Amino acid sequence: MKKFKFQLETLLKVTRRKKDDAEMQFAEVSRRLEEHRAHLQELLQQLQQGQTEFQQLTAEGKTVTVGVIMTYNNFFNWKREQIEQQQQLILRTMQERQQKLKALMEVMTYLKSIEQLKEKRLREYNEELLFEEQKMLDEIGLQLSMRK
């Protein structure tokens, strides 16, 4: 029983460590996802600011050269490309986060089953001790009654 208990305790410690590692990995991916989302918002704001500047430049009635229009067009295309890349990065990070969450849930389920097994084995051990104690008390009672 002691060997089994030692193995169970060791398995429990290892599984708890795995759970802690899985939690840290999930938290790290979640943090990166939030950073990617924040960066996407920055890119969207930069695009909006560029569009506002361009509208102001053309709305004032000033003459706009082809070079300025091409510069703004290149800027808008570049920002849209950055936004698209950032959205793809967010999607990949969300998929990675889902994988880490799934791994965490699996470890937590495994840990819970080990803890339940430990509780079951402890109950069985206590029942066995009570049975042995009762048996010993019955023997003592029998010996005492036979002496009389």
C-alpha positions as CSV (number, residue, x, y, z in Angstrom):
1,M,0.0,0.0,0.0
2,K,2.8,2.4,0.8
3,K,4.4,1.8,-2.6
4,F,1.1,2.5,-4.3
5,K,0.6,5.6,-2.2
6,F,4.1,6.8,-3.1
7,Q,3.4,6.2,-6.8
8,L,0.1,8.0,-6.6
9,E,1.6,11.0,-4.8
10,T,4.4,11.2,-7.3
11,L,1.9,11.0,-10.2
12,L,-0.2,13.7,-8.5
13,K,2.8,16.0,-8.1
14,V,3.9,15.5,-11.7
15,T,0.4,16.1,-13.0
16,R,0.0,19.2,-10.9
17,R,3.3,20.5,-12.4
18,K,2.0,19.7,-15.9
19,K,-1.2,21.6,-15.0
20,D,0.8,24.6,-13.9
21,D,2.9,24.5,-17.1
22,A,-0.3,24.3,-19.2
23,E,-1.8,27.3,-17.3
24,M,1.4,29.3,-17.9
25,Q,1.4,28.5,-21.6
26,F,-2.3,29.4,-21.9
27,A,-1.7,32.7,-20.1
28,E,1.3,33.5,-22.4
29,V,-0.7,32.8,-25.5
30,S,-3.6,34.9,-24.2
31,R,-1.2,37.8,-23.4
32,R,0.2,37.6,-26.9
33,L,-3.3,37.6,-28.4
34,E,-4.2,40.8,-26.5
35,E,-1.0,42.4,-27.7
36,H,-1.8,41.5,-31.3
37,R,-5.3,42.9,-30.9
38,A,-3.9,46.1,-29.5
39,H,-1.5,46.4,-32.4
40,L,-4.3,45.8,-34.8
41,Q,-6.2,48.7,-33.2
42,E,-3.1,50.9,-33.6
43,L,-2.9,50.0,-37.3
44,L,-6.6,50.8,-37.8
45,Q,-6.2,54.1,-36.1
46,Q,-3.2,55.0,-38.3
47,L,-5.2,54.1,-41.4
48,Q,-8.1,56.2,-40.2
49,Q,-5.8,59.1,-39.4
50,G,-4.2,58.9,-42.9
51,Q,-7.7,58.9,-44.4
52,T,-8.7,61.9,-42.4
53,E,-5.6,63.8,-43.4
54,F,-6.2,62.9,-47.1
55,Q,-9.8,64.1,-46.9
56,Q,-8.7,67.3,-45.2
57,L,-6.1,67.8,-47.9
58,T,-8.5,67.3,-50.7
59,A,-11.5,69.1,-49.1
60,E,-9.7,72.4,-48.7
61,G,-9.8,73.0,-52.4
62,K,-6.1,72.9,-52.7
63,T,-4.5,71.5,-55.8
64,V,-3.3,68.0,-55.1
65,T,-0.5,66.6,-57.2
66,V,-0.3,63.1,-58.6
67,G,2.7,62.5,-56.4
68,V,0.8,63.3,-53.2
69,I,-2.1,61.1,-54.3
70,M,0.3,58.2,-55.1
71,T,2.0,58.7,-51.8
72,Y,-1.3,58.4,-49.9
73,N,-2.4,55.5,-52.1
74,N,0.9,53.7,-51.3
75,F,0.4,54.4,-47.6
76,F,-3.2,53.1,-47.6
77,N,-2.2,50.0,-49.5
78,W,0.7,49.4,-47.1
79,K,-1.5,49.9,-44.0
80,R,-4.2,47.6,-45.4
81,E,-1.5,44.9,-46.0
82,Q,-0.2,45.4,-42.4
83,I,-3.8,45.1,-41.1
84,E,-4.4,41.9,-43.1
85,Q,-1.2,40.4,-41.8
86,Q,-2.1,41.3,-38.3
87,Q,-5.6,39.8,-38.7
88,Q,-3.9,36.6,-39.9
89,L,-1.6,36.6,-36.9
90,I,-4.6,37.1,-34.6
91,L,-6.3,34.1,-36.2
92,R,-3.3,31.9,-35.8
93,T,-2.8,33.0,-32.2
94,M,-6.5,32.3,-31.4
95,Q,-6.1,28.8,-32.8
96,E,-2.9,28.3,-30.7
97,R,-4.9,29.6,-27.7
98,Q,-7.6,27.1,-28.3
99,Q,-5.1,24.3,-28.5
100,K,-3.5,25.4,-25.2
101,L,-6.9,25.6,-23.6
102,K,-7.7,22.1,-24.8
103,A,-4.4,20.8,-23.4
104,L,-5.1,22.5,-20.1
105,M,-8.6,21.0,-19.9
106,E,-7.2,17.5,-20.6
107,V,-4.6,17.9,-17.9
108,M,-7.1,19.2,-15.4
109,T,-9.5,16.3,-16.2
110,Y,-6.6,13.9,-15.7
111,L,-5.6,15.6,-12.4
112,K,-9.2,15.4,-11.2
113,S,-9.3,11.7,-11.9
114,I,-6.1,11.1,-10.1
115,E,-7.3,13.1,-7.1
116,Q,-10.5,11.0,-7.1
117,L,-8.5,7.8,-7.3
118,K,-6.4,9.0,-4.3
119,E,-9.5,9.7,-2.3
120,K,-11.0,6.3,-3.2
121,R,-7.7,4.5,-2.3
122,L,-7.6,6.5,1.0
123,R,-11.2,5.5,1.8
124,E,-10.5,1.8,1.0
125,Y,-7.3,1.9,3.2
126,N,-9.3,3.4,6.1
127,E,-12.1,0.8,5.6
128,E,-9.4,-1.9,5.6
129,L,-7.9,-0.5,8.8
130,L,-11.3,-0.4,10.5
131,F,-12.0,-3.9,9.4
132,E,-8.6,-5.1,10.8
133,E,-9.2,-3.2,14.0
134,Q,-12.7,-4.7,14.4
135,K,-11.3,-8.1,13.7
136,M,-8.7,-7.6,16.4
137,L,-11.3,-6.3,18.9
138,D,-13.5,-9.3,18.1
139,E,-10.6,-11.7,18.8
140,I,-9.8,-9.9,22.1
141,G,-13.4,-10.1,23.1
142,L,-13.5,-13.7,22.2
143,Q,-10.4,-14.4,24.3
144,L,-11.8,-12.5,27.2
145,S,-15.1,-14.4,27.0
146,M,-13.3,-17.7,26.8
147,R,-11.3,-16.9,30.0
148,K,-14.4,-16.5,32.0
